[in-house]
């Protein structure tokens, strides 16, 4: 099966539209990757659908794999390096038959590697096709994080109450005596990527060094090390981030890139001095989890239509609002990817550049040298842009320049801090933007929040309590009939108790809930009459805007999210 055939079959079966397929082919040539790798990495098509398609085309049976059920002894038969290189994994040993799952069963080199393993172990081979996602989960079984960390700590022979503090060598990979520290840091980053953590926190405590991951918005402790390792671990992180190792009195910012699980991961590092040592926060920027295309945003049909119309206009502002950590930047990048075409010049101003996207001219501001959003905007207009992305509108000068850019024939994408979409207009007015400019410069105001996606393997339906039934009934009023026709009282809600798939958490990822306020003649009249938050909210309701609460309730009834989180995160 050629890669062209693979893309063609995805289109024939309605799994991929022609525009995205063309972009994949272009990106594959630029990045030196296969189209299939891009489809899997960017999650453009569900893993199971890709695997079933390949199974039909290659005539190899497809098997869904539960990584937790694989006997740990099998991993000794197939080395981790072989599993990673050829994207395969051992599944079972039945009598004299080694059953192996392969992402690419038509790969001749992978077949040769398996034959060699079979001869070494004197077994016969049975092959199934497995999905890329299942293969990644099996890889996680090869390197149990806690046991490896414990071995590294034991090799250091650190004793309780010891006051000796090691420093690592500044040369290359470090001296032999520093190898356990290097391993602790490397394994921590590998585990963070495997867990799909968004942040790693390395925190010195009074009697320990605590390592925590933020996964799906929640922090949890993954390791507790002797306090004596706080300084060596911090030093190692600073070395690979090109920070000053001897400066511990002031915060520092750095960045590095590492290849983990055969993909490039960026890590953004920030140190913070405390009386017990340096606390380090590390943002994990994994393109496979942090970068989403427009189709992956999980928008309701009417919301999607509004956004598409707003993005397709030749000029005007599209502003995304919400609190810190609500996914605004991820949504901005998805919009940029939709607009990213050969005949469109896209220029961005970011602080910092989180993900590097091919085809977009990205620039990082440096306020300390006078290069901020406002001064950058002035320079961008000299670059003949069609689309301008400004990471955040923070002050009146930036707001005024963004409005002027929108009025002079540019699409402007940016973020703003307000609680809801109705708050965008009063906020801009507070920033001294003339209210009469807003109706002609603003296209869309989008508010969003992030909520946990329930684990599909352990979620269960149940009848909602009486008070929740009332909340759901009120939320469904005003939503288009074609959306609510599938739901009727008594309403069912879903909860996940936790299982091996979600590691007992009950959630596997996060998704957005959205509300989109469109600039209309009615809203324009409200602005001209003196826009207050109450008047704008009333106008939004009259023109049929789906609120954050309504969007979340629909997704809760569909079993995607928990209704309790929707109630907690949104206003009625």
Secondary structure, 3 states (H helix, E strand, C coil): CCHHHHHHHHHHCCCCCHHHHHHHHHHHHHHCCCHHHHHHHCCCCCHHHHHHHHHHHHCCCECCCCHHHCCHHHHHCCCHHHHHHHCEEEEEEECCEEEEEECCCCCHHHHHHHHHHHHHHCCEEEEEECCHHHHHHHHCCCCCHHHHHHHHHHHHCCCCCCCCCCCCCCCCCCCHHHHHHHHHHHHHHHHHHHCCCCEEEEEECCCEEEEEEEECCEEEEEEEEEHHHHHHHHHHHHHHCCCCCCCCCCCCEEEEEEEECCEEEEEEEEEEEECCEEEEEEEEEEHHHHCCCHHHHCCCHHHHHHHHHHHHCCCEEEEEECCCCCCHHHHHHHHHHHHCCCCCCEEEEECCCCCCCCCCEEEECEHHHCECHHHHHHHHHHHCCCEEEECCCCCHHHHHHHHHHHHCCCEEEEEECCCCCCHHHHHHHHCCCCHHHHHHHEEEEEEEEEEEEECCCCEEEEECCHHHHHHHHHHHCCCCHHHHCCCCCCCEEEEECCCCCCCCCCEEEEEEEEEEEECCHHHHHHHHCCCCHHHHHHHHHHCCCCCHHHHHHHHHHCCCCCHHHHHHHCCC
